[in-house]
């Protein structure tokens, strides 16, 4: 039984939390009062996505949708750091696009072999050995580890092929790919026989080949989701060259010239970039008598649109060899033009100034303090420990947060929120 072709999936990923720093003091025979020796917590494991060329669909993600990396270990006595959590590597097919589920912002486009970190493990907390000073020789607090990043992702697979076959159903795309490659798509005389993209390797010569994809489901209204086009139009995006197949015979009652313009209108609606891609107009089924009256019109269409034109019969193989030879020659001379790609979000710890503090107000009138560093500090402070609280208050003062709150008009007794922490403001 053939593997189902799944080209869309949703997953949730969560990196591991950092381990907590240890509170410990050196204990040794004949040593009356050893100093602090609490070790640091280990870093949590990250979530990494890696291309696997042995995968061709997103089928695996239909059954498993939540992925969690291990936490880092807590620090120990004798300045022993906890072990880092192992990274979790998730394998995906080449051509997978990662998007934030909530915003549709592209996180990464996995066409190369470089792994992509989509969620970083939390940093381990410092042990109390880091906080010893001449005036504070026995610190009784340590830092908790930071939580790992989490993300909800949409995965979309776009097949990677040199050449894409497009056209209305039943124009002979499946028959053509079956005779020019080893691909064996289902072929029958009804619409939507092909329900998934079909890839085939086409041999042009002893040392030359290219990958061809039969893209199913393109009919009028495809860009809006009519037929199967909405699901599969994106598979055209990777192709360098488009073979636009039309039924020259018109035996299904459609006009091949009209079909050409309808399909191109759908491509333009979906993507201007795809609409600009080089096309070759291929008139199929010229073995049928009805094709002869349409061939002059199709040749005139190709000339008008500035397209290379081939008349073929996939059934009898007439003209097919010439078509494939030309495609091979075209690909040999192909030079990829630099194109403006979709905005890609790249993880960068320095992209935002961590010390920047902003204050907003919610509908309830509460004051919300925003800032990467201060929010981390809240997470890593044990407010049940007096020393840790005093350290938090000291950092609060040197960052001038009191002054910023007063500038915003805060009054005694009003609520201040930082991350998950909430407290009442006092002068």
N, C-alpha and C positions, 0 to 999 in steps of 0.2 A: 504494500500500500504506500503510495507516495506521501511524503511529508507535506502537511498543510503549509501554505505560504502565508505567514503572518508578518505584516510589515508595519504594524503600529502596536505600541504597548505603553503602559504607564507603570512606573515603579516608584517606591519610596526608599531612600537611602539615608542611613544615619551613621556617621563616623563614631568611633569610640571616644568615650570621655577620658580625659587625663586622670591619672592616679593622684591621690591626695599626698601632699608632703607629710612627713612623719614628725611628731613631737617626741623627742627622745634625748636622754642625757647620758653621757659616757659613764659607764659603770665598770670599775676595775678594782681588783684587790689592792689595797694600800693607797688608793686614790680617793681622797675624801669627797671631793666635789668636782666631778668631771664636767666639762662644758657641753653645750648642745651638740648633738651628732645625728639629728634626724635627717634622713635622706630624702631626695626628691621623688615625686611620683613619675611614672613613665608616661610617655605620650600615647594617646589613643590611636588606634589603627585608622587609616584613611580609606576612603572608597575610591577605587581606581577602575576606570573602564579601559579595556584593551581590545584592539581588533583581533579577531580570530578568523582566518581565511577558510577554516573548515566549517564555519557557520554560514548559512544562506538565508535564514529567516529569524524572526524574533519569537519563535515558537516557545522557547524556554521561559519567556517572561509571562506567558499565559498562565502558568502554574505557580510561579513564585514571583511575588511582587514587592516583598519587603526584604531589604538587605541591611544588616547591621554589622559593623566591624567591632572587634573586641576592644574592651577598655584597657587602658594602661594600668599596671599594678601600682599599688600604694608604695610609698617609700618605707624604708625600714631603718632600724637603728644602725649605728656604726657608719653613718653616711652612705648607706647602701641605697642606690636608686632602684625604684621599681622597674620591671621590664616594660618595654614599649609593647603596645598591642600590635598584633600582626595586621598589615594592610589587607583589605579584602579586594581581590581583583575580579571584576565582572567582565566576562567576555561577550563581545557583540560582533555581528557581521560587519565587514568593511562597507562603508557607505551609510552608516547609522548617524542620524542627526539627533543631538540631545537638546531638548528645550526645557526651560522652566515651565512646569505644568500651569502655574497661575498666570504667567505673563506671556508665554510663547516666545520669550527671548531665547535666542540660540546660545547655548553654553559651549558646544563644541560640535564640529563636523568631522567624524572619524573616517577620513578617507586615507590617511597615512597610517604609519605603524607606531607612532609615538603614543604612549599611554596618557590618559587625561585624568587628573585628580578632580573629582566632582564634589567631594566633601572631605575636609581635612580633619584629622583627629585632634581632640583637645590637648592643649599643652599640659604637661604634668605640673602639679603644684610644688612649690619650694618647701623643703624641710626647714625646721626651726634653726638649723645651723647657719642659714643665710641671714638671719635676723639678729645675730649677736653683735653688739656694739660695746664700746668701753663703758657706756652708761646703762646698757641693758644686756647684762651678761648671761642671764638665764631666760631667754624668750620662751614663753610657754604656749606659743601658737605657731601654726604653719599655714601655708596656703592650700586650699582645696584645688583640685585639678579643674581645668576649664572643660565645659561640655563640648562634645564633638559637633561639627556642623551637620545639619540635616537638609534634605532637599527632596522635593517631589518633581520627578522628571517625566517628560514625554519622549519616547523613543520612536523615531520615524526612519524606516529604511528606504533609501533611494538606491535602486540597482545601479551598478557601475558598468556601463557598456559604451563602446565606441560609437555604435550606430543604433538608432532606435527606429523601429517600424511603426508608423502610425497610419490611421485610416479608419473608415467606418467598418463595422463588423461585416464579415463575409466578403471582403475584397481580396482575400488570398494571402494575408500576412502569415498565418500559421503554415500554410502549404509552402510558402517561400522559405521560411526559416528551416523547415524540415528537410528541404532539398539542398540548402547551402551549408548546413551544419549537421551535427549529430543529434540536435535537439529533436524530441518527438512529442510535440504538443498534440492534444486531442483535436481532431479535425472532423467537423460535421457541418452539414448545410443548414445551420440555424445560428441565430445571433447569440453572442456571448458564449460561444464554445470555449474560448480561452478566458479563464477567470482569474489568472495570475500572470504577471510578467514571465516570459519564457526567454532564457538566455541560451545562446548557442555560439560556439567558437567556429569561425569561418576561416578555412585555410585558403590563402591566395596563392602561395608558392611554398617551396620547401622550408623557408625561414620566415615567412610572413603570415600573420593571421590577425583577426580582429574579433571582438566580442559584439554580437548583435542581439538586441532585445526586441521581442514582440510585445508591444504595449497594448493591453486589451481595453475595451470599453469606451472608446472615443466616439461619441455621437453628439448631435446638436444638444446643447445644454449641459455638456460634460463638466464645464467649469463650475456649474451650480449644483453638481451632484447627480445629474440625470445619468442613467445607465451606471457604468462602473468608472466613468472618467474621473470623478472627484477623488476616488481612492487611488488611482494609478497615474494621473497626469504628472505627479512629482517624479515619477521614474524616468521621465524624458529629460529632466534637468541635468543629469550627468553626461548625456550623450554629446559627442562632438558633431555628429552629422545625423540628419533625419531623412529617412526614405519615406516619402509620403506616397502610400499606395492607394490608387483609385481603381475601381472596377470599370474598365473601358467599355465593357459590354452593356452596362446599365440594365442588366436583366432583372434586377430587383425593383425596377421602376424609378430608380434615382438617377439624377443627372450627375456624372462624374465631375464636371466643371463646378457645379453647385456644391458638391461634396467637398471639393478642395477648399473653397472659400469658407464653408461652414466649420470645417476642422480647424483652419487657421484662425478663425474668429475665436474659437474656444481656447486655442493656445495663447492668444493675445490677452484674453480675459484672465487667464490663469497667471501668466507671467510674460511681461514684455521681453525679458531676457531670452526665454525659450522661443518666442515668436521671431526673434532676430536670428536664430540659429540657421545655418546653411541647410537647405533642403534640396533633395533630388526628387523630381516628380516621376513616379513609376506607374505607367499604365499597364495593368495586369489583365489577364484573360483575353489577349488578342487572338487566341485560337478560336474564339467564338465569332460567328459572322456579324453579330450585332455591334462588335467593337469597331468595325471598319469606318462607320460613319462618325464615330466620336474621336477617332485618332487625330484628324486634322484640327479639331477644336482644342484638343489637349496639347498638341504641339504649339498651337498659337498661344495658349494659356502660358505654357512654359517660357516661350519667347517674351511675352508681355511682362512676366514676373521676373525674368532674368534667371531662370532655373535650368539646370541640366535635365534633359528628358530622356527616358528610356521606355521603350515599349517591349513588354515581356509576356510570356505565358509560363507561370509557375507549374502548371499542369504538364506542359510539353517541354519545359526548360528552354524554350526559345528566348534568346536575348539575355538569359540569366548570367552566363559566363561573362559577357561584355559588361554587364552591370557590376558584377563583383570585382572584376579587374579594375574598373574605373574607381570604385570605392576604395580598393586597396591603394591605388596610386594617390587618390585624394588624401587618405590618412597618412601616407608616407610624407607628403608635403605639408601636412597640417602643422601650423604654429599657433599655439594657444595664446590668445589675446588676454592681457590682464583685464579682469573685470572687477567691478566693485561688488564685494561680497556682502552678504547679510551681516548685520551687526553681531559680533561675537563677544560674549561676556567671558573674560579671562580672570581667573582667580588671582588676586594681587593684594597681599596684605598691606602694601604701602599706598594703595590707590586712594585711600581716605586718610586724612590726618587723624591719628588716633587720639590726639590731645584736644581736638576741636570739641567744644561744648556748645550745644544749642539748647534752648529752653522753649517749649511750647505749652499750650494749655488745651485741655480736653473740654468736652461739653459740660462736664461737672464742675469746671473751674479749677481742677487740679493742675499743678505745675509739673510738667514732664521734662526731666533732664535727659538729654541725649548725648552720647559720646562713647566712642569705642572703648577708650581706656577706662573711663569711670564705670561703664557697665560691666567690664571685666572685673574691675576692682570689687564691685558689689558681689559678683558671683564668687569671688575668691576670698571673701572676708567672712570669718566665723563671728557673727554678732553676739554669740553667747560667751565670747572670750573678751575680757576687759582690755587686754593688750592689743588684740586685733582691732577692737573698736577705736581705741586711741590712735592707732596707726591710720585707720580710715579717716578719722576726724582731721588728722594732720594733713593728709593728702587733699581732703576736701577744702581746707583753708588755703593751701598753697595754689590750688587751681582757681581760687577766687570764685567759687560757686555761690557763696553767700552774697557777694556783691552783684553777681549776675541775676540772682533771684530778686534782690531788692530793686534792681533796675527794671525788672518786669512787674514790680508792684506787689510783691508778696507781703502778706500780713501774718502776724503770729496766729497759729492755730490752723492755718491752711495746709492742705495735703501736698506733699512732694513725692513723686514717683521716679524711681530709677530702675529700669528693667522690671524685675518681679518684686522689688522692694518698695515699700510704702511707709512714710513716716510723717509726723506732724511737725511743722516748722516752729522753732522756738528762737527768739532773739538771744 
